[in-house]
């Protein structure tokens, strides 16, 4: 099989239930009785999604925060997490970080599975939440004329990773990479207002490209309006780097967000590409961000 | 850290929410509005939980069935699954088997995560269901004087694994190992009647030992009453081998099960061990079944 994209295409054929949202969203949205549940599962592989020698407390935090960030993009209130853990180096540190993250987000650990296996580890986490607003935001609702917004700066995780790799002794320098923040309160405040929302895991441009496809529109972004955590000379990189977990959201033109955010563009009728940057259409996703292909 | 048991002990300290059931059950039981959700996550590691060269269609089936078996032990009706998949050998076969299992159990694929990573693969699956009866059965309710029951024979998976390892050309010979059955209908029929229930993943004796601990009783099993799939000379092995996924359940003495099942013993007041086999107390769990330690 050619790789992840082809696999996912076939997986999508199996996921015909409406709750799966065609696997085009970061979460499943499942109606159960009078409740709307939000479900997500993300994995971290050693050496792929985290550094082989990284502090396992930070890895645990990341595992929790990245999944809760998916819930944040749906405006969900977390109900709990289940963990899939492979024993190995620094299990105590993992437990330390797991406890810190669960306390920080006030989310219960509900269960999971602990196994012993050889080789690089794969850690998984499932997060479950309940919708605080219905309909639940998706990537697919952006309307022509809407404004494009982002909750904060991109590029901070990139700088944090560089500091970590350089052995920077100041833990604050790598904090944005090591301990990403899931913007749960912002997501809940925004959910009743947005026409579309997602969290930024793979880079602003790539994720905006995907939202453009899902919504059948073209997202026109003004690169100079995007807040960046880097020096100006690295703006192009900051727009393409992932792991920042800001929320990208779309509001009707006249609506102001109830949380700190920055307007970075507007939604246009669909052109020859789902993304336009500074007036230039970007039809090829291959250089926009982190593509998940091995 | 000493291993899985110590890790789980510390994990248990983090899982203080009542829905986690102290991590002593195979599922979390979460009240959400008027619904009671049943949640479980189990992983399969290549070379540990399945043979390195095994047909990935069978591995996919096992991944689905073992998680649904946990739901069966709670009398739950499955709502869906989320998958954590690492790409590798025979991805097409995995998708084939995943589709077969999902259709067989009529369970929707809701979402998940697909990653690329090096080394032996770890595959995870989260299953979510809704309780069909409350209170939801646990391992902890066995009462003195109750009868101990099992839905069917043990040892079939052992024979199946041996056939597979021997290269038996008859696929039926290894079926019980390759394609375990999650007894969802039986679990739902039994849930209103049982005082305790669990599925057998690690061997009858070890799992009964655990139920005895959870219930604070001694389970007295008559080994000759246990149905086995093996020749008589291998009865001891059949009682200790895992992967059969029968339901072990406890009924008040006068209650007959509404499904095919075999009475294999009775519940006694707690003695010096949680398990008694043919009148002999078994206080040491170390030779009773599959212990999950690397």
Boltz contact constraints between the chains, C-beta under 6 A:
constraints:
  - contact:
      token1: [A, 1]
      token2: [B, 91]
      max_distance: 6.0
  - contact:
      token1: [A, 1]
      token2: [B, 92]
      max_distance: 6.0
  - contact:
      token1: [A, 4]
      token2: [B, 114]
      max_distance: 6.0
  - contact:
      token1: [A, 7]
      token2: [B, 91]
      max_distance: 6.0
  - contact:
      token1: [A, 7]
      token2: [B, 114]
      max_distance: 6.0
  - contact:
      token1: [A, 8]
      token2: [B, 114]
      max_distance: 6.0
  - contact:
      token1: [A, 10]
      token2: [B, 95]
      max_distance: 6.0
  - contact:
      token1: [A, 14]
      token2: [B, 99]
      max_distance: 6.0
  - contact:
      token1: [A, 14]
      token2: [B, 109]
      max_distance: 6.0
  - contact:
      token1: [A, 15]
      token2: [B, 109]
      max_distance: 6.0
  - contact:
      token1: [A, 17]
      token2: [B, 108]
      max_distance: 6.0
  - contact:
      token1: [A, 19]
      token2: [B, 110]
      max_distance: 6.0
  - contact:
      token1: [A, 20]
      token2: [B, 110]
      max_distance: 6.0
  - contact:
      token1: [A, 20]
      token2: [B, 111]
      max_distance: 6.0
  - contact:
      token1: [A, 28]
      token2: [B, 110]
      max_distance: 6.0
  - contact:
      token1: [A, 28]
      token2: [B, 111]
      max_distance: 6.0
  - contact:
      token1: [A, 32]
      token2: [B, 35]
      max_distance: 6.0
  - contact:
      token1: [A, 33]
      token2: [B, 34]
      max_distance: 6.0
  - contact:
      token1: [A, 33]
      token2: [B, 35]
      max_distance: 6.0
  - contact:
      token1: [A, 34]
      token2: [B, 33]
      max_distance: 6.0
  - contact:
      token1: [A, 35]
      token2: [B, 32]
      max_distance: 6.0
  - contact:
      token1: [A, 35]
      token2: [B, 33]
      max_distance: 6.0
  - contact:
      token1: [A, 35]
      token2: [B, 35]
      max_distance: 6.0
  - contact:
      token1: [A, 39]
      token2: [B, 82]
      max_distance: 6.0
  - contact:
      token1: [A, 39]
      token2: [B, 110]
      max_distance: 6.0
  - contact:
      token1: [A, 41]
      token2: [B, 82]
      max_distance: 6.0
  - contact:
      token1: [A, 41]
      token2: [B, 84]
      max_distance: 6.0
  - contact:
      token1: [A, 41]
      token2: [B, 112]
      max_distance: 6.0
  - contact:
      token1: [A, 41]
      token2: [B, 113]
      max_distance: 6.0
  - contact:
      token1: [A, 41]
      token2: [B, 126]
      max_distance: 6.0
  - contact:
      token1: [A, 42]
      token2: [B, 113]
      max_distance: 6.0
  - contact:
      token1: [A, 43]
      token2: [B, 84]
      max_distance: 6.0
  - contact:
      token1: [A, 43]
      token2: [B, 113]
      max_distance: 6.0
  - contact:
      token1: [A, 43]
      token2: [B, 115]
      max_distance: 6.0
  - contact:
      token1: [A, 45]
      token2: [B, 115]
      max_distance: 6.0
  - contact:
      token1: [A, 45]
      token2: [B, 117]
      max_distance: 6.0
  - contact:
      token1: [A, 48]
      token2: [B, 117]
      max_distance: 6.0
  - contact:
      token1: [A, 82]
      token2: [B, 39]
      max_distance: 6.0
  - contact:
      token1: [A, 82]
      token2: [B, 41]
      max_distance: 6.0
  - contact:
      token1: [A, 84]
      token2: [B, 41]
      max_distance: 6.0
  - contact:
      token1: [A, 84]
      token2: [B, 43]
      max_distance: 6.0
  - contact:
      token1: [A, 84]
      token2: [B, 124]
      max_distance: 6.0
  - contact:
      token1: [A, 86]
      token2: [B, 122]
      max_distance: 6.0
  - contact:
      token1: [A, 91]
      token2: [B, 1]
      max_distance: 6.0
  - contact:
      token1: [A, 91]
      token2: [B, 7]
      max_distance: 6.0
  - contact:
      token1: [A, 92]
      token2: [B, 1]
      max_distance: 6.0
  - contact:
      token1: [A, 95]
      token2: [B, 10]
      max_distance: 6.0
  - contact:
      token1: [A, 99]
      token2: [B, 14]
      max_distance: 6.0
  - contact:
      token1: [A, 108]
      token2: [B, 17]
      max_distance: 6.0
  - contact:
      token1: [A, 109]
      token2: [B, 14]
      max_distance: 6.0
  - contact:
      token1: [A, 109]
      token2: [B, 15]
      max_distance: 6.0
  - contact:
      token1: [A, 110]
      token2: [B, 19]
      max_distance: 6.0
  - contact:
      token1: [A, 110]
      token2: [B, 20]
      max_distance: 6.0
  - contact:
      token1: [A, 110]
      token2: [B, 28]
      max_distance: 6.0
  - contact:
      token1: [A, 110]
      token2: [B, 39]
      max_distance: 6.0
  - contact:
      token1: [A, 111]
      token2: [B, 20]
      max_distance: 6.0
  - contact:
      token1: [A, 111]
      token2: [B, 28]
      max_distance: 6.0
  - contact:
      token1: [A, 112]
      token2: [B, 41]
      max_distance: 6.0
  - contact:
      token1: [A, 113]
      token2: [B, 41]
      max_distance: 6.0
  - contact:
      token1: [A, 113]
      token2: [B, 42]
      max_distance: 6.0
  - contact:
      token1: [A, 113]
      token2: [B, 43]
      max_distance: 6.0
  - contact:
      token1: [A, 114]
      token2: [B, 4]
      max_distance: 6.0
  - contact:
      token1: [A, 114]
      token2: [B, 7]
      max_distance: 6.0
  - contact:
      token1: [A, 114]
      token2: [B, 8]
      max_distance: 6.0
  - contact:
      token1: [A, 115]
      token2: [B, 43]
      max_distance: 6.0
  - contact:
      token1: [A, 115]
      token2: [B, 45]
      max_distance: 6.0
  - contact:
      token1: [A, 116]
      token2: [B, 294]
      max_distance: 6.0
  - contact:
      token1: [A, 117]
      token2: [B, 45]
      max_distance: 6.0
  - contact:
      token1: [A, 117]
      token2: [B, 48]
      max_distance: 6.0
  - contact:
      token1: [A, 117]
      token2: [B, 122]
      max_distance: 6.0
  - contact:
      token1: [A, 118]
      token2: [B, 120]
      max_distance: 6.0
  - contact:
      token1: [A, 119]
      token2: [B, 119]
      max_distance: 6.0
  - contact:
      token1: [A, 119]
      token2: [B, 120]
      max_distance: 6.0
  - contact:
      token1: [A, 120]
      token2: [B, 118]
      max_distance: 6.0
  - contact:
      token1: [A, 120]
      token2: [B, 119]
      max_distance: 6.0
  - contact:
      token1: [A, 122]
      token2: [B, 86]
      max_distance: 6.0
  - contact:
      token1: [A, 122]
      token2: [B, 117]
      max_distance: 6.0
  - contact:
      token1: [A, 122]
      token2: [B, 122]
      max_distance: 6.0
  - contact:
      token1: [A, 124]
      token2: [B, 84]
      max_distance: 6.0
  - contact:
      token1: [A, 124]
      token2: [B, 124]
      max_distance: 6.0
  - contact:
      token1: [A, 126]
      token2: [B, 41]
      max_distance: 6.0
  - contact:
      token1: [A, 126]
      token2: [B, 126]
      max_distance: 6.0
  - contact:
      token1: [A, 294]
      token2: [B, 116]
      max_distance: 6.0
